[in-house]
Amino acid sequence: MAANTGSTFKDRRDASQAARQAMLERFKSRPSADDPTVQARQAELIAIAEARDVRTAERKAAKAAELAAQEAARKAAEEAAAAEARAKAVELRAQQKAARDAAYAARKARKKR
């Protein structure tokens, strides 16, 4: 507990009343909503908020475009890899068929002898 500073109840009550009165005076001295400076400040804050919203929308659009470009590049790479795999499979089947045909021809040649 705070040490007794020699103030009486009346002193504390008067200080509290003075603080309340000062707070009330500060509140009353504030400009009203009709004041041109308040309206100018409000318009400035609205303009700032709208500009921030525009910048946010631009960033989102740029990010969406970047993601779309990345997705398109990924799909193109996947399609290229799939086409390459199909080409390798076709080439392998052709090699296997050529090997089978060569083996068949060799067997036929041995039988004819």
C-alpha positions as CSV (number, residue, x, y, z in Angstrom):
1,M,0.0,0.0,0.0
2,A,1.2,3.5,-0.8
3,A,2.7,5.5,2.0
4,N,0.5,8.2,3.5
5,T,1.5,11.4,1.7
6,G,-0.4,13.6,4.1
7,S,-3.4,14.2,1.8
8,T,-6.8,14.1,3.2
9,F,-9.9,12.6,1.8
10,K,-11.1,16.1,0.8
11,D,-7.9,16.7,-1.1
12,R,-8.2,13.4,-3.0
13,R,-11.9,14.1,-3.8
14,D,-11.1,17.6,-5.1
15,A,-8.3,16.2,-7.3
16,S,-10.6,13.6,-8.7
17,Q,-13.3,16.2,-9.3
18,A,-10.7,18.4,-11.0
19,A,-9.5,15.6,-13.2
20,R,-13.1,14.7,-14.2
21,Q,-13.8,18.4,-15.0
22,A,-10.6,18.6,-17.2
23,M,-11.6,15.5,-19.0
24,L,-15.1,17.0,-19.7
25,E,-13.6,20.2,-20.9
26,R,-11.3,18.3,-23.3
27,F,-14.3,16.4,-24.6
28,K,-16.4,19.6,-25.0
29,S,-13.5,21.4,-26.8
30,R,-13.3,18.7,-29.5
31,P,-14.6,19.9,-32.9
32,S,-17.9,18.6,-34.0
33,A,-18.5,16.3,-37.0
34,D,-19.7,19.4,-39.0
35,D,-16.3,21.1,-38.7
36,P,-14.5,21.4,-42.0
37,T,-11.2,20.2,-40.6
38,V,-12.9,17.0,-39.3
39,Q,-14.6,16.4,-42.6
40,A,-11.3,17.0,-44.5
41,R,-9.5,14.5,-42.2
42,Q,-12.3,12.0,-42.7
43,A,-12.2,12.4,-46.5
44,E,-8.4,12.0,-46.3
45,L,-8.7,8.8,-44.3
46,I,-11.3,7.5,-46.7
47,A,-9.0,8.2,-49.7
48,I,-6.1,6.5,-47.9
49,A,-8.3,3.4,-47.3
50,E,-9.5,3.3,-50.9
51,A,-5.9,3.6,-52.2
52,R,-4.9,0.8,-49.9
53,D,-7.7,-1.4,-51.2
54,V,-6.7,-0.7,-54.8
55,R,-3.1,-1.6,-54.0
56,T,-4.2,-4.8,-52.3
57,A,-6.4,-5.7,-55.3
58,E,-3.5,-5.1,-57.6
59,R,-1.2,-7.3,-55.5
60,K,-3.8,-10.1,-55.5
61,A,-4.2,-9.8,-59.2
62,A,-0.5,-9.9,-59.8
63,K,-0.1,-12.9,-57.5
64,A,-3.0,-14.7,-59.3
65,A,-1.4,-14.0,-62.7
66,E,1.9,-15.3,-61.4
67,L,0.3,-18.4,-60.0
68,A,-1.5,-19.0,-63.3
69,A,1.7,-18.6,-65.3
70,Q,3.5,-21.0,-62.9
71,E,0.6,-23.5,-63.3
72,A,0.7,-23.2,-67.1
73,A,4.5,-23.7,-67.1
74,R,4.1,-26.7,-64.8
75,K,1.4,-28.2,-67.0
76,A,3.6,-27.6,-70.1
77,A,6.5,-29.3,-68.5
78,E,4.3,-32.3,-67.5
79,E,2.9,-32.6,-71.0
80,A,6.4,-32.4,-72.5
81,A,7.6,-35.1,-70.1
82,A,4.6,-37.3,-70.9
83,A,5.2,-36.8,-74.6
84,E,8.8,-37.8,-74.2
85,A,7.8,-40.9,-72.2
86,R,5.3,-41.9,-74.9
87,A,8.0,-41.4,-77.6
88,K,10.4,-43.6,-75.6
89,A,7.8,-46.2,-75.2
90,V,7.0,-46.2,-79.0
91,E,10.8,-46.4,-79.7
92,L,11.2,-49.3,-77.3
93,R,8.3,-51.2,-78.8
94,A,9.8,-50.7,-82.3
95,Q,13.1,-52.0,-81.1
96,Q,11.5,-55.0,-79.5
97,K,9.5,-55.7,-82.6
98,A,12.7,-55.4,-84.8
99,A,14.5,-57.8,-82.4
100,R,11.5,-60.3,-82.6
101,D,11.4,-60.0,-86.4
102,A,15.2,-60.6,-86.6
103,A,14.9,-63.7,-84.3
104,Y,12.0,-65.0,-86.4
105,A,13.9,-64.5,-89.7
106,A,17.0,-66.2,-88.2
107,R,14.8,-69.2,-87.1
108,K,13.3,-69.4,-90.6
109,A,16.8,-69.2,-92.2
110,R,18.0,-72.1,-90.0
111,K,15.0,-74.2,-90.9
112,K,15.5,-73.8,-94.6
113,R,19.0,-75.1,-94.6
